Amino acid sequence: MIRNSLTAKIIISVGIVISVVIGVCAYIIVIVQTNELMDRAKRNGIYINHLVNQYVSQFMLTGNRKEIKEFFININKSEEVRKIFLFDENGRIVFSSNQNDIGMDADDFHRGLFENIEGRVKYKVQEKSGIFSIVTPISNKPECQQCHDTARATLGALALDISLVPAEKEIVKNRNLIILFALVGLVLVSAVLSVLVVIMVKRPINKLIGTMTEVEQGNFDVKVDIKNKDELGQLGNSFNSMIARLERTNMELLRHHEMQLQQAEKMATIGELASGIAHEIKNPLAGIGAAIQVLADEFDLRNTHSEVVDEIMLQLDRLNKNTRDLLSFARPAEPRFLSGDLNEVVSKAVFFVRKQAEKQKIGIKEELEKQIPKIFLDPEQMQQVFLNIMLNAVQATPEGGNLTISTQKKPEIVPVIIGAPGVRGSKDNVSRERIEISFSDTGKGITEEHLKKIFNPFFSTKHRGTGLGLAISRNIVEKHGGHIEVKSKPGRGTNVTVVLPVKGSI
């Protein structure tokens, strides 16, 4: 859960950065203080060495050996002074704070400093023992030459060992205090950071999450109450605006849904009424047609009034077609799927339309792909679809125009969702191929306003017909698992494409 918590991620990330910063700062402070304390201890040692050197020089001028001895013993009582002694140029100890060392040879370390001395003072730190050793040469000054040989340039050296242990103890003490303060500071900063993150980040986010949950459950009356002036406040305001837009959209969808329900109820009523009327008209029309045929034959009307008889029969055919359209729309028949050749169905439909097209001097061109696979379809219903589309095209195309019919197989553009039910190893997979049957005319085209309504029942821009042809055609195509695409521009013609899926090898 911690890995998925934004608050925890922020606190941990910032905490790590603060820890590193505090750690680096503490380390730098410790190093600086350590160097400062060590330098101070060395400066104190050099200062003590300077004072001791002055006192020793005075005592040596007076020749009071007893005072020198007492001075060495007293100064050795200081916590900082580990040892002090005076040795001659041969390395023999003449005076020492440790009386047992008098007459002994000085150790190699101090003698080495004396032998390599180049200036007035030589000092070096003994790391292992924590001692700061200072060796000061005693020059054979003129006032000293009354007691010493004038040929000797250096009479010996004063050695002073300063203990660095007090400084090291203070360094450890300060380091521990710095670490303690750093840890306490880190805890306090982390606590303050946690509180601030909870107040400024977690609470507003929880409010957003709670409001989103309410919206998911369909409650659009909630609002996010975030008073921050920062980005989260802006996010809350944007979220409230989004909720308001969603509420408006939802209301519009509800109104649209209600209108669709009302329209569906209205169309159902119209369908029932149309079905009843069609049934009532169908039989009388058949009787009228038969009666006209009898009268025409009995009174030889075809020779004397052929135009009148033909017009009556034409109008009866129109009424019969309208009646069939009403019945097809009100009570559409279920398709009877058979394995069929789509090109053959298209060619038969073209055969029935070609004569009317020739009367209007409209050229029909077929571009049928030979490798079209067989598919399951209802040949009669699909032929009705193609006839409706082509008749509309012929009626909308002026003399000298063209109508091109083409079929082609194309890759399916709908992606298959891997792992979806029925996809893996099934012949009922979502098809990866489709067949497109296109009807392109050079007619007057359709306006954008009318293009949105062409599939509405009873919509027609022609003086004749019921306006049900395309509505019936779309219903048939959708029952075949396909759809109809229409593209048109006024003055440039219309392209109607029937798209049917290939659901497997037949």
N, C-alpha and C positions, 0 to 999 in steps of 0.2 A: 504493500500500500504506500510505503514511503517513497518508493521509486516513482509512483504515479502522482504524487502530490506536488503541485506547483509551489505551495508554500514551503514544503520541506526542501525542494530543490533550490529555491531562492535563499533560504536560511543557510543551508549547507554550503552553497557556492560562495555567498558573501562571507560566511564564517571562515571558510578556508582562506579567502583573500585577506581578511582581517588578521587571522592567525599568522599567516606568512608575514604580513606587514609588521605586526607586533613582535613576532619572533626576530625578524631582521633588525628592527629598531633596538630591541633588547640586546641582541648580540653586539651591535655597534656600540651601544652604551657601555656594555661590559668591557669591550676591547679598549675603548677610549679611557674609561676609568682605570682599567688595569695599567695601561701605559702611563697615565697621569700619576697614579700612586707609586709606581716603580720609579718614575722620573723624580718624584718628590723625595722618595727614600734615598735615591742617589745624590740629589742635591743636598739633602741633610748630611749625608755621609761626607760629601766634599767640604761642606761648611765646617763640620766637626773636625775634619782633617786639617783645615786651615787654622782653626783655633788651637788645636793641639800642637801644630807645628810652631805657632807663635810662642806658646808657653814653653815648649821644649827649648826653643832657641834662647829665650830669656834665662831659663834655668841653667843652660849650658854655659852661658856667658858669665853667670855668677859662680859656676862651678859647684853648685849645691846639688850633689847627687841624691841626697836624701829627699829633697823636695820633688825631684824628678820621679823617684821611686814611688812616693806617696801619690803624686799626681796620676801616674799610670794605674795604681791600684784603685783610686777613687773613680776615675773615668770609666773603668771597666765595669763599675756597678750599674751603668746605664743599660737599659734594656736593648738599645739599638747597637751598642758596642759589644761585639763578640770577643775581640782580642786586640791589643795594641802592644807593639814592641819596637825596639830600635836595634838595628844591627849595623856592624861596620862594613867596610868595603870588601872584607873577606867573607862576609856572610855570617859572622859570629854575633849572637844576640848579646847586646850590652845591657839594655833595660827591657823589661817586659811586665805586663800586668800579671803574668803567671811567673812567679819567682822561680819555679822549677826549670823554666826555659832559659834562664840567664846562663851564659857560657856555652849554650848549645848552638848548633848551626841552624840557620833559618831553613825552612822547607824549600824544596825546589821551585814551587809555584812563585813564592815571593822573591826568591833570588832571581828567577827568570824574568820577572817584571823589572827588577832593578838592573839586570844586565842589559835588557833591551830598551831601557828608558831613553827617550830621545828629547823630551821636553822637561818641564819642571815636575809634572805629576804623571803617574801611570796608574790606571785603574782597570779592573776587569771583574766580571760577575762569574762566580763559581756556581753553575746551574744546579748541580746535584745537591750541594750543601746549602744553597740559598744564601750565599755570602757575597757581599760587594767589597772587594779588596782594593785598597788605595795605597800605593807606594810613592812616597815623596823623597827625592834625593836631598841629602844634607850637604850643601856646598861648603867648601873651605873658604869662608869669607875672611877678609883681612882681620876682623876682630877676633876670629877663631885661630889665626895663625900664631898667636902668642903661646898657644898650648899645643898646636899641631904642626906637623911638618908642612912647610910652604909648598913643597913639591906635589902634595896630594891635592887634586882638584875636588874630589868628593870624599867626605869623611865616612859616609854610610847612607842609611836610608831609614825613614820612619814608615812602618807598616801599620795600617789600620784596617781591621776587618769589621764591616758593618753588617749586622744581621738583617735580612729582608723578610724574616718570618712575620714580624708585626704587620708589615705592608701586605704580605700574602694573606694573613688572617683578615685584614680589612677588605682585601679584594674579594675573598670568598664570602664575607658577610654582605658586602654590597651586591655581589652577583646573586646571592640567594634572595635578597630583598627585591632586586630588579625582576627576577623570575617570578617571585610571589606577586608583585604588583602587576606584572604582565598577565599572569593567569587570572588574577582578580579582575583586571581590566577586560580581559577576553570574555570572562563569564558575564560581566555586567553589560558589555557591548552586545554579546549574543542574546542576552535576555531582552535588552531594549529593542534590538533588531527583530527578535521574534514577536514581541508585542506590536511593534510598528507594522510588520508584515501582515500579522493577523488582522489588525485594524484597517490598514490601508489597502490590502490586497485580498486576503482570504474572505473577509466579510462581504465586500462588494461582489466577489466572484460567486460566493454562495448565494447571494441575493439573485444574481443573474441565473444561476443554475435552477434555483427554486422557481423563478418566474418562467424560465424555459419549460420546466416540467408542467407548470400550470397551462402554458400555451399548448404543449403537446397533447394535453388532455382536453383541449378545445375551449379553454377559458381565455377569451381575448380581452376581458375586462381588467386584468392585472397590469400593474406598471412596476418597473424597477425603481426603487427609491434609493438612488446613489447620489449623495450630495457632494461628492468629490469634484474638484475643479480640474482634475488631471485627466489622463487618457482613459482611465476606467470610468470616470464620470461621463466623458464623451461617448464611450462605448455604451453606457447605460442609456443615454439620451438617444443614441442611434437605435438601440434595441427597442426602446419605447416607440420610436417612429416606425420601426419595422412591424411591431405588433399592431400599430394603428393601420398600417397599410395592409397587413394580413387580415385584419378585421374587415376593412373595406372590401378587400378581394373576396373574403369569405361571404360577405353579404351579397356581393354581386353574383358569386357562384350560386348562392341559394336562390336568388331571384331568377337567375338564368335556369337553374334546375326546375324551379316551379313553373317557369314559362314553358320549358321543354315538356314537363309533365302535362301541363294544360294543353300544349300543342299535340302531345301524344294522344291524350284523351279525345281531343277534337278530331285528330286524324282517324282514331279508332271509330269514332262515331260516324265520320264521313265514309270510312271504309265499309262499315256495316250498311249505311244508307246506300252507298254506291253499289255494293254487292246486291242489295235487294232490288234497286232500280235496274241493274244490269240483268238480273234474272227475269224481272218483269218485262223488260224490253226485248230480251234475246229471242224468246219464242214468237212474239208477234212479228218481229223483224223477219224471222225465217218464214212465217206465214205470208207476209207481204211480198217477200222475194219470190216465193213459189207462185203466188197469185199473179204477180206481174209477168212471170214466165208463161203462165197458162194464157193470160189475156193476149200477150204478144204473139203467141203461136196461133191462138184461135182466130184472132182478128187480123192476122198478118201485119201487126204493128211495126215489125222490124223493117219492113219495106217502106211503109208509109210514114212512120214516126220513129225512125231508128235513133235519132239524136235524143229524143225525149226519153226513150226506153233506156238508152245507154246512161243518160244522166241520172235517171232514177236508180239504176243498178249501181252506179258509182257512189251515189249518196248512201244507198243501203250498205255498200261495202265499208264506207267510212263509219257509219253507225255501228256496224258489226265490229270493226277494229276498235272503236272507242269502248264498246261494251267489253271486248276481250281485255283491253288495257285496264279497265276498271276492275274486272274480276281478277286479273293477274296481280294488281296492286293490293286489292282487299284480301285476297286469299292466295298468296304466292305458293306455287307448287314446290315441293321439295325436289332437289335435283336427283336424278338417277345416274350415278357415276359409272362410267364405262371407260375402258382403255381406248383412247382415241387419238387420231392424228389431227393436231391443231391446224396444220396447213390445209388439210382437206376441208375442215369446217369453215375456214376463212374463204376458201375458193368457192364453196357452195353459196355462201352469203353474197360474195361478189357477183356470182352468176345472176342472182335475183335482182341485184341493183343495177347491173350494167345497162340493161335496156333503158331504164329511166335516165341514167346518166348520158347515154348516147342521144336521147331526145333533147337534152339540154346542152349537147355538145361539150360534155365534160369528160376529159380523159381519165381513165383509171389505170394505174400502174401497180403491178404486184411485185414486191421484192421479198420473197419468202425464203428464209434460210433452209437449206435442204437437211441439215443435221439436227433439226428440232426433234427432241425425244418425245415419245408418246407420253401422255399424262392422263390422269383420271379426270373426266369431265362429263357433263351432260351435253351431248352434241346439239340437241334441239334448243336448249336454253342459251348456250353460248352463241349459236347461230342467230337467235333472236337479239342478243346483245349487239353482235356485229352489224346486223341489219339496222337496228335503231341508230347506231352511231353513223353508219354510212349514209342512211337516208337523211339524217340531219345535216351531214356534210354536203351532200348533193343539193339539198334545198338551200343551203347557205352560200353555195358557190355560183358565181355568175357564169354565163356562157363563155366557153373558151378556157375555163379553169381546169385544174387538175386535182385528182385525189390519189394519194400514194398510200398503199397498204404494205406494211413490212412486218416480218416476224424475225426475232433473233433471241438467242439464248445469252444471258448475261450472268455474271457472278452475283450471288445474293448479297445485298448490302447490309442486311441485318446481322450483327455479330452473334455467334453462338456462345452462350455462357457456359464455360467449362464446369462440369459438376451439376448442372441443372437436371432435374428429374427427366428421364426419358431421353437424354442426349447420348450417353455413352453406350455404344453397341446396339443401338435401336434403329429400326428402319423408319421410325416416326421422328427422327431428328429434325430440328429446324433446318429447312432447306438451305443449301449453300448456292443454289442456282435458281434462276427465274426466267420465265419467257415473257417477252414484251411484244404485244401486238399493237402497232402504231398506225393511226389513221391521220394523215396530214393533208389538209385541203388548202386551197388558195382563195378561200372565201373572204367575206367581209370582216370576220373575226368577232370577238365577244368583248364587250366593255368589262372593266374590272368590277363594276357594280353588279352586272348580270352574272359574272363568272362565279360569284359567291352564292348565287341562287339556283344555278342550273340543275342541281340535284334535288331541289325542293319539289315535292309533289304538286302538280297542277301549275307549275311555273312554266310559261312559254312566251316567247316573243313573236310567235307566229299566230296568224288568225285561225289556223286550223289545228286540230289535234287537242289532246287532253293535257299535255305537259307531264305525262307520266312515263314517257319512254326512258329517259335517263335515270329516273328514280328506280324503275323496275330493273334496268340494266345493272345499276350499282348493287342492288339487293342480290341479284344473281351472281355477280362477280365475287361479292363478299362471302356468299355461301360456298364458293369454290376456293376460299382462302386467299383471294387476291384483292386488288383495289384498282381504281381508275384514276389516272392523272390527266389533268387538262391544262394546257398552256395555250394562251391566245392573246393576240394584240389586235386592236381594231385596224382594219385595212391590210393586215399581213397574214390572215388566215388563222387556222386553229389546228392544234395537234392534240389528239385524244389517244392515250396509251392505256391499254388494258394489261395489267401485270398479274401473271398467274405463277404460283410457286411450282417448282419441280420437287415432288416429295419423295422421290426414289426411282430406281430403275423399274421399268415396266416391260 
